[in-house]
Amino acid sequence: MMTFVSVIMTVRNGEPYVEAAIASLLGQTDPDFELILVDNGSTDRSVQIARHFQDDRIRIIELGRDIGRTPALNVGVEQARGDYLAIQDADDLSRPQRLAIQRAFLSAHPEIALLTSRYRYIDASGQQLFEPPPPISDVQTTWNLLFINCLAHSSMMVRASLLRAYGGYNPAFSWAQDYELYGQFLRQGAKIAVLPEILADIRWHPQSLSQVVDQPTRREPLQTSVVNVQTWLPTWSTQRLTLALMPLSQKILPTSAPAATDTIVLLAELLPVFVQQRSLNVAAQQTLRQDIAATIWTLVTTADAQHQGAIARAYVWTTLRYFGWGMFRHHLIPHRWLFARLLFGARVANRLLALSRLRQRL
């Protein structure tokens, strides 16, 4: 009989955490699944620990050498027998109801292609570090995914047929293969949803992949973001998009006012295309505009006023040109003097402030 859910776990020298990771899956309230453990050339006791469980639901595939995380994931995808594929890293944990909740949701919502959930971060000993804020809406999650990876791979469940139809994981990505996969789904117009329940614990420790990748590899998310946006804005060159997306994708501030201007122009041109592609109603559009306003305001206030005043002014003036005063309505009153300084310079702003205080005394 076909296993309804296949859980894919790749491991390489995961001895400190793999036992707890497997136990969190075998303790699921929904027992109808298989665990495909792909050992990627471990030289420690990872495989022995997995065999110690003696559970028929565990299928161990030993590759014999390190072929890379992404190819190992694709081996798991090829071997999986389930209609739904779930991912769990060998150092993370699944909450007991994870598979049951996600399977039920995908069964009830055939329009959803890829599903994740809220999560929390834990340390090497399993102690809670923090919980990222809950997603406000699936629309905002989809919008944010154009620029950053805001999902937890170890909370993902996806329809196996679609994952294979889209070509599986891109082997050109050695680190951000999960974000590139989400990008594939976005570019195909597939719908992604995030459950409000916390169903996964993501472990931060010195040996985790996110802590040991080199700087060139860390640019993989930016590469994905460029491809995501270029799909909808094909007239933008790769070089121009890369510079415009750096503040959004990698939090790297621009070094010139024209680059800052391009970031706002990018958002202004992308928004109507996104609205049309996703057939968003007026309420969803307004929510996105508020989200964009908050993003731009963060860019404005993080620009160094002394050395990058021109950049901050470029953000403000370009936003006013493309979005209007309404974009900043929540920031105008509480931050009016900062606005004046950015728009007109410190000397004019100080004079306006002095006049305001004089009027108050009179």
N, C-alpha and C positions, 0 to 999 in steps of 0.2 A: 504494500500500500504506500502511495506517495506521502512522504513527510510534508506536512503543511507548511512548516517554517524551517528554514535552514539557517543556522547561526554560523557565521564564518569568523574564525579567530586565527590570526597569524601570530606566530611567536618565534622570537630569536633570543635565546638566553634570558628567558623570562622567569627563571626559577624563583625569585623572591615573591612574585605576585600571581603566577599562573594558577596555583592551587585555589586561591580565593576567587579568581576570575571564573574558573570552571564551576566551583561550588555555587556561585551566585546564579549560574544558569541551571544547574541541576536542581536548585531549590525553587524553580519557577512554579507558580500555581497552575500553569498550562503545561502539561508534560509532553504534548504532541509536537516534538521538534527533533531535529538532529543538530549536533555540534560538529562542524568540520574544523578540526584543528590542523592547520598547515604549519609544520615545523620548518623554519627557514634556516636550516643548517646550525641548529643550536649545538653548543659544545658543553652545556651544563646539563642539569637533570630535568629539564623542562618536559621531555617526552616521557621519562619514567614517572614523573608526577602525574601526568595525564593518564597514563596506563593504570596507575594505582586505583583510579576510580572504578574501573571494571563496570562501566555502564554501556549498554549496547547502543545508546544514542550517540556516543562519541566515535567519530571516525577520524583517525589520525593519519595524516599524509606527511611522510618524511621526504623532504626534497634532497637531503644529503649535502647540500651546500647552500650558501646564501645567494639567492638569485635576485634579492631586492624585495622590499615590502610590496610594491605595486604588482609585480608579476606573481608574487605569492597570493595576493588577494584575488587575482584573476584565476589562479588555479582553484581556489575555493569556489569562485563563481561557476567555473566549468563543472566542478564535481557536485554542486548542490542539487538536491532533488526537490526542494520545496518550491511552492508557488511564490512565497515571500522569502526574501533574504534579509537577515538581520546581521549587523556587524557589532562585534565587541572586541576591543583591544585586549591583549593578554595581561594588562596591568589595571584594567578598569573593572567596574562591577555593574551588574544589572539588578534593579530592584525586583522583588519577587513577582510582581504583577506585570512586569514590562511586556513580555511576549503576549500575554492574554489581552492586555489593553490595546496594544498596537495591532494585533491580528484582528480583533473585533472592529477597530476603527477602519482599517483598510477594507474589510469585508462590507462594512456599512456605507463606505464612501468610495465607490469605484472610480470617481473622477480624480482622486488623489493618487499620484504616482509614487511619491516619496514622502516618508513620514519620519519625523524625529520628535524629540520631547525636550522638556526642560531638564536640567542636570545641575549637579553641584560639583565643586572641586574638592578633592580630598588630598591629604599629604601621603607620604610613604607609609605611614603607620595606620592610615585609614581615618584620621581625624579630619573633620570638616574644616575647609579653608574659607570658602564663600560660595554663594549662589548668585549667578548672573541674574539680572532682572528678568521677569517673565516677558515673553513677546506680547506686543500690543495687538497685533493682528497678523494673519498670514500674508496680507498684502504688503505690510511693512517689512516682514521677514524676506519676502521675495525681492523687494526693492533693495534692501540692505545687502542681499546676497550678490547683487551686481558688483559691489565694491569690496566686501569683506566676507570672511567665513564666520558666520554667526551661529553655526550649527555644531552639534557634537556628533562625530562619526560613530561613536559607541552607543548612540541612541537611535541610530538609523534603521528603519525597515523599509524595503523597497520591493516593488513588483519585479520578480525575477525576469519575466519576459521583456519588460522595458529595459532593464539594465543590460541584458544581452543584446537587445535590438540597438541600443546606443553604443555598443562596442565595449562595454565593461569599463574598467579603470584604464586611464591613459598611461601607458608605460613610460612616456616622456617625463612624467612627474614622479619624483622619488619621495617627496615629502607631502606636498599639498594635493595628493591625488583625490582626497575626499572633496575638497573645494572645487577642483576641476570637474569632478563627477556631477556635483550640484549644478555647475555651469552648463554641462551638457544638457541636463534636464531643463534648465531655464531656457536655453537657446532653442530647444525643441517645443517650447510652449507648455511643458508639463507642469502640473500643479504640485506644489510642495506645502506641507502642513506641519505645524509644530504643536504637539499636545501640551497642555498647561501643567500636567503632572510631572514631577521629578521622577524619572525612571532610570537614570544612570548616574553613577559616580565616576568622575573623570580624575585620574590620579596624576598629580604633579610630583615628580621626583627627579633627581639629577640625571638619571639614565634615560628618561623619556625622550622620544624622538624630537619633540619640539624644543628640547633643551640642548641638543647636540648637533643640529644641522648647521652647515656653514652658511656664510652670507650669500653667495650666489644662489643657493637653494632657497633661501628665504625670499627670493624675488618671485618664486613660483606663483604665489597668490596674486601678485600684481599682473603677471602674464595672463592669468585666468580672467582677471577683472577687465583687462584690455580687450580680450576676445569677447567677453560677455557684452560689453558696451558697443564694440565695433559691429556686432551683429545687427544692432538697431540703428547705429549711426555710421554707416559704411563710408561716408565722405570724410570722416576724420582719419588722419594718418595714424599709424601705430606710434610714431614718435610723439605726436601732439597729444594723443590719448594717454600715453605713459606719463607725461609731465602733468597733465591735468588731473589724473587719477591718483597721483602720489599722496596728496593730502587726505584723500578719502580712503585709499587702500592700505597705505603704510604709515600714515600720520607723519609724513615728511613734508615740512613746510616749504612753500616755493621760495625761490631766491630772487624772483623778479615780479614786478607788478603785472606784466603780460601773462605770466604763468598763472598768477592768482586769478586774473580775469578769465582765463580759459576754463578754470574749474567751475566757475559760476555759469559760464556759457554752456558748458557741458551739461550741467544739471538742468538748465532752462530748456535745452533742446531735447534732452532725454525724457523729461517728464511727460510731454504730450504723446510721444511715441509709446511709452510704457502704458499710459492710460488707455490708448487705443488698442494696443496688443492684448491687454488684460481686461478690457471692457469694464472699466471701473466706474462706479456710480459717483455722484457728487460728494457724498460723505467720505468715501475712500480717497477721492482726489484731495479733499481738504485736509485729511489726515496726513497724506504724503507731503503736502505743502508745509504743514507745521513741522514735519520731520526734517524737511530740507532746511527750513528756517533755523531750527535748532543746530543742525550741522554747520550751516554757514556762520551762525553766531559764534560757535566754538572756534571756527577758523579765524574769525575776526579777533576774538579776544586772546587767542594764543599767539597771534603775531606780535612780535616784540615792537612796542610802540616807538621806542627810541631808534632802533635800527631798521625796522621794517614797517614804519608808518605808511609808506607808499603802498605796501602790499595790503595792509589792513584797509586803507582807503579804496584800493582797487576792488576788494571784496564788497565793500559797502556800496560804492557807486554802481558797480555792475549789477549787484542784486536789485538795487532800486530801479535800474534801467529795465531789467528783464522781468522782475517780479512785482515791482511797485512797493509803495510804502507799507502796504498791508502785510508784507512778508515779515516785517520787523515790528509789528504793532505791539507784541508782547514785551519787546525789549526797549521801546522808545522812551517810556516814562522812567522806569527804574535806572536806565543807563543813558539818559539824555545827554549828560555832560561828556561821557565817553564818545557818543555819537558826534557831538559837536567837535571834539578834539580830532576825531578821525576824519571828519568831513572837511573841516575848515582850518585845522591846525591848532596847536596848543595856545598860541597868542590870542586868536579870536575866541577860542573856547573859554579861556580865563577871563577875558573881558565880559563875555556873556554871563559867566558865573558871577562875576562881581556885580554886574547890573542886576541880576536876579536877587542877590543877597541884599542889595541896596533897596530894591522895591519892597522886600519883606520887612525891612526896618521901618520904611515909611508907612 
